Amino acid sequence: MSLERDRLGFDPAALDAYLKAQVGGLVGAPRLTPIAGGQSNPTYFVDYDDRALVLRKQPAGNLLPSAHAVDREYRIIRALAQTDVPVPPALASCADRDIIGTPFYVMEKVEGRVFHDCTLPGVAPGERRAMYGAMARTLAAFHNVDVAAVGLSDFGKPGNYFARQIGRWTRQWALSKTREDAHIDHLVAWLPAHLPTDDTTSLVHGDYRIGNLMFHPTKPEVVAVLDWELSTLGHPLADLAHCAMAWVSRPDEYGGIAGLDLEDLGIPELRDVVAQYDAVARHGQALTDFHMAFALFRWAVIFEGIAARAKAGNANSANAGDTGRLAAAFAARAAALTEG
């Protein structure tokens, strides 16, 4: 058991006792397998003889007060269970650090396919088209959720989302920039001056994309939306624009699909995906160049932060320096959208 404790960083026997008391109906000893993929919240398969679970926990060590809020993930997954948004069944949340050293939650394991490549390798072109359509409709269904009805009215600050986000990412740029960038300077001035007149508020996922969806094992249907760490209240078109980044970035730019033969692959054009989203979404607002410029600006600042951490020698990713070069490219692309 000490070997398992060393491998996992916590005592599986303590977790086993907690789960059998809180979840119940679990037979045998748990078999824990870390899930690779770079999640900021460590994630594990927890397999019993009769049941398969998934555990997500905070990382060990000192954390910022609002970082890695697994309790918020659990709360939104549990709330969405009463809607038609596909989420894994949430089973238990634990704030007691004496169990495995950090807060954690447990959910039912959902069987399906997760693709970290936007081209959906191994899938037939017709199925790819249907899967992208399912992605769009699922996002719209999520944005249609009545936050008050599911008890999430206090899940974030309502209204003024883009103004607050632009301010946040502008401050982040000032803290992390490794160079001057005229395009960023332009966006810092242009975005606040061109805020949309609507102030729609909905739940937002924060990182909605193909890689955070689980599809049915054999059908082109979304069976679970994953990774809710950044979820809050915000503007729905921020989510849609974030999802659209795949179409405006190349395969060597964080795995985009720009420049690929989409027709041959069976991947719909962005306008077709947006149309499927619009057909289901009830807020009635249209995706514009502002939303796309904001999404590109946000990514430019994120990439610059990666570059800054690489320069300081403490970035997590081995290719952080290479990823950081994308900041200038995304900033230029965002600035180009403001010239119309």
C-alpha positions in Angstrom: 0.0 0.0 0.0 2.9 2.3 0.6 3.9 1.9 -3.0 0.5 3.0 -4.1 0.6 5.9 -1.7 3.9 7.0 -3.2 2.7 6.6 -6.8 -0.6 8.5 -6.3 0.5 11.0 -3.7 -2.3 10.0 -1.3 -3.6 6.9 0.5 -6.1 5.0 -1.7 -7.4 3.2 1.4 -8.7 6.5 2.9 -10.3 7.3 -0.4 -11.9 3.8 -0.6 -13.4 4.2 2.9 -14.8 7.7 2.0 -16.3 6.5 -1.3 -17.9 3.4 0.2 -19.5 5.5 2.9 -20.6 8.4 0.6 -21.4 6.7 -2.7 -22.2 3.2 -1.6 -22.6 0.0 -3.7 -18.9 -0.3 -4.4 -17.4 -3.8 -4.5 -13.7 -4.6 -4.1 -10.6 -2.4 -3.8 -10.3 0.7 -6.0 -7.9 0.6 -8.9 -6.7 4.2 -9.6 -5.2 5.2 -12.9 -4.1 8.8 -13.5 -5.5 10.3 -16.7 -2.9 11.9 -18.9 -3.7 15.0 -20.9 -2.3 18.0 -19.0 -5.4 18.8 -16.9 -4.6 21.5 -14.4 -6.8 19.5 -11.9 -5.3 16.0 -11.6 -7.8 13.4 -12.7 -8.0 9.7 -12.1 -10.1 6.7 -13.2 -11.3 4.9 -10.0 -12.4 1.4 -11.0 -14.2 -1.0 -8.6 -15.3 -4.5 -9.5 -18.9 -3.3 -10.1 -18.6 0.4 -11.0 -16.3 2.9 -12.8 -15.8 6.4 -11.4 -13.7 9.5 -12.2 -12.0 11.6 -9.5 -10.8 15.2 -10.0 -8.8 16.9 -7.3 -6.9 20.1 -6.6 -3.2 19.8 -7.2 -1.0 19.7 -4.1 0.8 22.8 -2.9 0.0 26.4 -2.3 -2.7 27.7 -4.7 -4.2 31.1 -5.4 -7.6 31.4 -3.6 -9.8 31.1 -6.7 -7.6 28.6 -8.6 -8.5 25.0 -9.2 -11.9 25.3 -7.7 -13.1 21.7 -8.0 -16.1 22.6 -5.8 -17.4 24.9 -8.5 -16.9 22.2 -11.1 -18.9 19.8 -9.0 -21.6 22.4 -8.4 -22.2 23.1 -12.1 -22.1 19.5 -13.1 -24.7 18.6 -10.4 -26.9 21.6 -11.4 -26.8 20.7 -15.1 -28.0 17.1 -14.4 -31.6 18.5 -14.3 -31.2 20.0 -17.9 -30.7 18.5 -21.3 -27.0 19.4 -21.3 -25.0 16.1 -21.2 -22.8 15.9 -18.2 -21.4 13.0 -16.1 -23.5 12.2 -13.0 -21.9 14.0 -10.0 -21.7 11.7 -7.0 -19.8 13.3 -4.1 -17.8 16.4 -3.3 -15.3 16.4 -0.4 -13.6 19.5 1.1 -11.9 17.5 3.9 -8.1 17.6 3.1 -7.5 14.7 5.5 -8.9 12.2 3.0 -6.5 12.6 0.1 -4.7 15.9 0.9 -6.8 18.2 -1.2 -10.5 18.9 -2.0 -11.9 16.6 -4.7 -15.1 15.3 -6.3 -16.2 12.1 -7.9 -18.4 11.5 -10.8 -19.7 8.5 -12.7 -17.5 7.4 -15.6 -19.2 8.0 -19.0 -18.1 5.7 -21.9 -17.3 7.5 -25.1 -14.7 9.0 -27.4 -12.6 12.1 -26.7 -10.6 13.7 -29.5 -7.7 16.0 -28.9 -7.3 16.5 -32.6 -9.9 18.7 -34.3 -9.7 16.6 -37.5 -11.3 13.7 -35.5 -8.9 10.9 -36.7 -10.4 7.6 -37.7 -13.9 9.1 -38.2 -15.7 9.0 -41.6 -16.3 12.4 -43.2 -20.1 12.2 -42.8 -19.8 11.4 -39.2 -17.3 14.3 -38.7 -19.9 16.7 -40.1 -22.6 15.4 -37.7 -20.2 15.5 -34.7 -19.4 19.2 -35.3 -23.2 19.9 -35.6 -23.7 18.1 -32.3 -21.0 20.3 -30.8 -22.8 23.5 -31.9 -26.2 22.4 -30.8 -24.9 21.2 -27.4 -23.3 24.6 -26.8 -26.5 26.4 -27.6 -28.5 24.1 -25.3 -26.0 25.0 -22.5 -26.5 28.7 -23.1 -30.2 28.2 -23.0 -30.1 27.0 -19.4 -32.1 29.1 -17.0 -29.5 29.9 -14.4 -32.1 30.8 -11.7 -34.0 27.6 -12.3 -30.9 25.4 -11.7 -29.7 27.5 -8.7 -26.7 29.1 -10.3 -27.7 32.8 -10.2 -24.7 33.5 -8.0 -22.3 31.4 -10.1 -20.6 34.6 -11.3 -21.1 38.3 -11.9 -24.0 39.0 -14.2 -23.6 41.6 -17.0 -20.6 43.7 -18.2 -18.7 40.5 -19.1 -16.7 41.7 -22.1 -15.6 45.0 -20.3 -14.5 43.1 -17.3 -12.6 40.5 -19.4 -10.9 43.1 -21.6 -9.7 44.8 -18.4 -8.5 41.5 -17.0 -6.5 40.5 -20.1 -5.1 44.0 -20.5 -3.7 43.9 -17.0 -2.4 40.4 -17.7 -0.6 41.6 -20.8 1.1 44.4 -18.8 2.3 41.9 -16.2 3.6 39.2 -18.7 4.7 40.9 -21.9 8.2 40.1 -23.0 8.1 42.6 -25.9 6.2 45.5 -27.4 3.3 44.8 -29.8 1.5 47.5 -31.7 -1.4 45.2 -32.5 -2.0 44.5 -28.8 -1.8 48.2 -28.1 -4.4 48.8 -30.8 -6.7 46.1 -29.4 -6.4 47.4 -25.8 -7.9 50.7 -27.1 -10.3 49.3 -29.8 -12.1 46.6 -27.9 -13.4 48.7 -25.0 -14.6 51.3 -27.6 -16.6 48.7 -29.5 -18.4 46.8 -26.9 -21.6 45.2 -28.1 -24.8 47.0 -27.0 -26.4 43.8 -25.7 -25.5 42.6 -22.3 -26.8 39.0 -22.4 -25.8 36.8 -19.5 -25.7 33.0 -19.5 -23.7 30.2 -18.2 -20.3 30.0 -20.0 -18.0 27.1 -20.1 -14.8 29.0 -20.7 -13.0 26.4 -22.7 -15.6 24.9 -25.0 -14.0 23.0 -27.9 -13.9 19.6 -29.5 -11.2 18.3 -27.0 -13.5 19.0 -24.1 -16.4 16.9 -25.4 -17.0 13.2 -25.1 -18.9 11.6 -28.0 -21.0 8.4 -28.0 -18.9 5.3 -28.6 -20.5 4.7 -32.0 -22.9 7.6 -32.7 -22.1 11.3 -33.6 -23.7 12.5 -30.4 -22.2 14.4 -27.4 -22.6 12.3 -24.3 -20.7 14.6 -21.9 -19.2 18.0 -21.7 -15.9 17.9 -19.8 -13.5 20.2 -17.9 -15.7 22.8 -16.2 -12.8 24.6 -14.3 -13.4 28.0 -16.1 -17.2 28.0 -16.0 -19.0 31.0 -14.7 -21.7 33.6 -15.7 -20.8 35.5 -18.8 -21.7 36.3 -22.4 -22.6 33.2 -24.5 -20.8 34.6 -27.6 -17.5 34.5 -25.8 -17.9 30.7 -25.7 -18.9 30.5 -29.3 -16.0 32.7 -30.4 -13.6 30.6 -28.3 -14.9 27.5 -30.0 -14.4 29.2 -33.4 -10.7 29.6 -32.9 -10.1 26.2 -34.5 -11.2 27.7 -37.9 -8.9 30.8 -37.7 -5.7 29.0 -36.5 -3.6 26.5 -38.5 -2.6 23.0 -37.4 0.8 24.3 -36.2 -1.0 27.0 -34.2 -2.4 25.0 -31.3 -4.1 22.4 -33.5 -6.4 24.5 -35.6 -7.9 23.5 -38.9 -7.4 26.7 -41.0 -5.8 25.8 -44.4 -7.0 22.2 -44.3 -9.4 20.7 -47.0 -12.5 20.9 -44.8 -14.8 19.6 -47.5 -12.6 16.5 -48.0 -12.4 15.9 -44.2 -16.2 16.4 -43.8 -15.7 19.3 -41.4 -18.3 22.1 -41.9 -17.2 25.7 -42.5 -17.4 28.0 -39.5 -20.5 29.7 -40.9 -22.4 26.4 -41.0 -21.5 25.6 -37.4 -22.6 29.0 -36.3 -25.8 28.6 -38.2 -26.5 25.3 -36.3 -25.8 27.1 -33.0 -28.0 30.0 -33.9 -30.9 27.6 -34.8 -31.0 26.4 -31.2 -29.7 29.3 -29.1 -32.5 31.6 -27.8 -30.5 34.7 -27.0 -30.8 36.1 -30.5 -27.4 37.7 -30.7 -25.1 37.2 -33.7 -21.4 36.4 -33.7 -19.4 39.4 -35.0 -15.8 40.5 -35.6 -15.8 42.0 -32.1 -16.3 38.6 -30.5 -13.7 36.9 -32.7 -11.2 39.8 -32.1 -11.7 39.5 -28.4 -11.1 35.7 -28.5 -7.9 36.1 -30.5 -6.8 38.9 -28.1 -7.3 36.7 -25.1 -5.3 33.9 -26.7 -2.5 36.3 -27.7 -2.2 37.3 -24.0 -2.3 33.7 -22.9 0.4 32.7 -25.4 2.5 35.7 -24.2 2.2 34.5 -20.7 3.5 31.1 -21.7 6.4 32.8 -23.4 7.1 34.8 -20.3 7.1 31.7 -18.1 9.4 29.9 -20.6 11.8 32.9 -20.5 11.8 32.7 -16.7 12.5 29.0 -16.9 9.5 27.8 -15.0 6.9 27.0 -17.7 5.2 23.6 -17.5 5.4 22.7 -21.1 8.6 21.7 -22.9 7.5 23.6 -26.0 6.3 26.7 -24.1 8.8 29.0 -25.9 7.5 27.8 -29.3 3.9 28.2 -28.2 4.6 31.7 -27.0 5.6 32.8 -30.5 1.9 32.5 -31.4 1.1 35.7 -29.4 2.2 38.0 -32.2 0.3 36.0 -34.8 -3.0 35.9 -33.0 -2.7 39.6 -32.1 -2.1 40.5 -35.7 -5.1 38.4 -36.8 -7.3 40.1 -34.2 -6.2 43.6 -35.2 -7.0 42.7 -38.9 -10.6 42.1 -37.9 -10.9 45.6 -36.5 -10.1 47.3 -39.9 -13.5 46.7 -41.5 
